[in-house]
Amino acid sequence: MNTVALSTHERILHYGLALLSQAGLAGITLGMLADRVGMSKSGLFAHFRSNEDVQIGLLTYMGQCARQHVVKPAMRAAVFGYLVLGMRHL
């Protein structure tokens, strides 16, 4: 992912998702996330009101990424497979 084009909010979520995959939701601290993003903890609070808000944001972002990179391609493949198999029976 090209992080240059991302907004600060998106950058926080991008790096937070990477941390989430390594440490789990309970293993992410605001300090750890701030360090990874390259900002202060108070800087994080400009984008998220609380640690819980960060966690909800990360879970929402994870769902969006899963939909885009897993669910949609799987659905396209399933539809394509159905069409190909269905044509064989004609």
N, C-alpha and C positions, 0 to 999 in steps of 0.2 A: 504494500500500500504506500502511495506517495504521501508522506506526512507533511510536505511543504504546502500542499493545497488545502490542508485541513484547517478548520477553525480551531481555536483553543479548546472549546468544548468537545469537539470531535477528537482532538488529539488526546485529551484526558481519557475519553472513552476507549480510544484505540489502545493506548498503553495500559489502561485499566483492564481491558479484556485479556491482554497478554499476561498480566499479573494474575488475573482470575484463573486462567488455565494452569498456572504454576502453583499458586498458593491457596486457591479456593476463596470463596467469598469472605469467610471469617479471617483468612490470612492476610487480607489487604488492609494496610493502615493508610491513613491520610498522608502521613509522612513519607511512606514508601512510594505512594502514588505521586506525590509532589516531586520527590527526587527523580523518579523515572521520567516525569514530564518536563522537569527542569524549571520548576516554579516553587514558590513558597506554599505552605499549608493555607495561609490566609488568601493566597491567590486562587486556590481551589474553591474557597468559600465564595468567591465572586461568581462562580459558575454553578455551585451546588450548595444548598443551605446547610446540609448536615452530612454526617457519615452515612446515615440511612438513605439520604437522597442520592449519594454517590452509588450506593449498592443498588438501589432501584434503577438508576440510570444505566448501570452496567448490565443488569439483567434484561432491561428493555433493549439495549444495544445488542446483547448476545442473541436475543430473539430475532431482531432485525437481520443480523448477519446470518443466522441459521436459515431464515426464510429465503434470503437472497442466494446463498451459496449451497444450500442443501435441498430445501423443499422445492423451490422453483425448478432447478435442474432435474430433480427426480420426477416432478410432475410432467415436465416436457418430455423426458425419456419415456415415461409411462404412456403418455398420449401417443408419442411416435411409435412405440412398440405396439400399442393397440391398433393403430392405423395400419402398420406393416402387416401384422398378423391377420387383421380383418380383411385386408386385400387379398391375402393368400387363399381365403375361403370363397372368393367370388368366382 
